[in-house]
Amino acid sequence: MKRRLSLATACLLLFLLSACQSKTVTETHWAAAKKEGGLEDYVKEQAENIDMEALKQEAQEGDLEQQFKATALLCALEYRQDLADTSTPSLSRFRFSYLVGSQYAARFLSRVNTDSEAFWGSMGGAFSPYDCYLPIFAAAKELDGPTLVNLLAGDPPGKTQFKEAIDQWVEQNPGKLVTIGEDLTKAGYFDKWAISRWSSTFLHPATNSYRIQADTVEDAFGYVAYLRDVMLPPLVEQNGTGSLVKPSEITGEDYFSSPVMITVTNDSLTLQEPSDSGLPETIELEGKTVAAFYYNPGVGEFDDYLPSLQLMGGFLLALPKEEAPATPTEADYYLVLTAHFERGDYYKGANGKDTGIQQVNSLTSVDLYDAATGAFLRHLGSLRELAPDTVYASYDDTSLQYPVPTKSDVLLHMYHNINDPDAYISLVDNSPVNGSTVEPGQPVQFGGWEITYRSARIVSEFEYGMYVFSADEGKQCVLADLTVTNRGLDSDTFLPVVYYPNEDPVLYVTDSGRENRYDCVDVMLYSPCLNNRTVEPGSSKEGELVFQIPDSLAQSSEPLYIAVTMGSQVVYYPLG
């Protein structure tokens, strides 16, 4: 009896050993991940110990259940290995290319179309928190509308998480709207979408430049045409134009204000080098169509860079329909904005200290080209594009914040007045080279203001009518003689009480080292004072600005300067 028991025990041990030995790599890691309580955390911790080649083989040759598990592990592993590689910039899960996992993910998900019963049965081994779904969907770059509809119709374990993975795929791949929109619409997928969700997905803020992607320029045009002709009309009919259309700050006319930018990944424009010779005196606009592109020639100069080429879809949607081409071949002109990025200041936190988030600004050239030939036709001017004033980020963020692209109404006004540059002179940057010194009497332009400094006098006191104005103790008054001209389209106030640094110029006196700053003071009852003066468009006012400087500086031989600044731009006039 004892002998038989020993023999039975040995057979059982042999059976268990054989079972363990026959367990696949996929099953081994899947069981371990389930025990650890999550696939993502397990792969993150065990990435170095997982055999990717074995997973590839089992994702290729195993039954459908094993394909599901191996594909989920494979896609999660590929992404984690990239994150661990410090030589490459970290990309979000859906922006990652998945050179290995994409083919396995797309093939597995497509099985829902050919063998739905087996497909849904293969996911019986999924476990909470059901984080196995997201890696597969992130890697599956090419899903069509029928596949998505069939995936939405299933009832897998963790159905909520499965549906959320589909939602993320749709929201992170807005450029696929042209191929999936009709099927999802018919299936009722978009029925409960608020217009805010529509805007954030398909008409997203332009600062997230990689969200909407198209392989070619033609595909990018197709995306905008689909929005204009198919998706937007029912949205507007149902919700009105509220968040999509607003009055232009320039003309007061309503325009489509969503800044839609489409990244072109595998195509470019062929454009001739700008030249001053052989240019047409007049640009014909009647009966012509135009599209706008944003071009970044400095790709790779920054760690977190903007794409090389983007179609400015918001501009196309804002155009009158007769001026908006539906395809590249329908375009007569290309309006090309060429960015020239420069690093700016670091954002400050609530404690007033610099964060690790740095501004990137641009002096962006706006040029017109013949769409068919690429011939250069006209330089319209340069636009000063600035990073957002404020950002919301974590304390350890070290990202770069790129400029907000020029609004469509600005480009529309410039294009429609291309033969009359004075009509948009206030919109372009005509300031001298940043930090340069200009001679008294030479006008400088900042925004809509043309400012001309002529001369100054330094006095301890001065009279005006019945009043005598005296400098504070230990100081002298600098009275600077200026002319200011409003080149803008509306009346404006020079040196207002409440000013905006990127929109209003500021003047101050500084020393030769440019280290000390002496701001102007608003001298009440002194009518020549230009502070807070309203000037009508096209009109000029002559007057003075009053500054106070220390006696020691006034009595020294050190050169003094009048600084004219707006935002990060500054030029200097010698006091004389």
WODA-V805913 format. One record per run of one state. SS is the DSSP state (H for helix, E for strand, - for the rest). FROM is the first residue (numbers start at 1). LEN is the number of residues. Records with the same first field share a line. If there is no record, write none. Layout:
BEGIN
SS = FROM-LEN + FROM-LEN
END
This chain:
BEGIN
- = 1-1 + 23-2 + 37-2 + 50-2 + 62-2 + 85-16 + 115-1 + 126-6 + 140-5 + 153-6 + 173-1 + 187-8 + 203-10 + 215-2 + 240-5 + 248-6 + 257-4 + 265-25 + 297-12 + 319-2 + 324-4 + 331-2 + 340-1 + 349-5 + 371-5 + 386-1 + 388-12 + 402-1 + 404-4 + 417-4 + 425-12 + 439-5 + 447-2 + 460-1 + 465-2 + 471-4 + 487-5 + 495-11 + 512-5 + 522-7 + 530-3 + 536-4 + 556-4 + 567-2 + 575-2
H = 2-21 + 25-12 + 39-11 + 52-10 + 64-21 + 101-14 + 116-10 + 132-8 + 145-8 + 159-14 + 174-13 + 195-8 + 217-23 + 313-6 + 321-3 + 328-3 + 408-9 + 421-4 + 551-5
E = 213-2 + 245-3 + 254-3 + 261-4 + 290-7 + 309-4 + 333-7 + 341-8 + 354-17 + 376-10 + 387-1 + 400-2 + 403-1 + 437-2 + 444-3 + 449-11 + 461-4 + 467-4 + 475-12 + 492-3 + 506-6 + 517-5 + 529-1 + 533-3 + 540-11 + 560-7 + 569-6
END
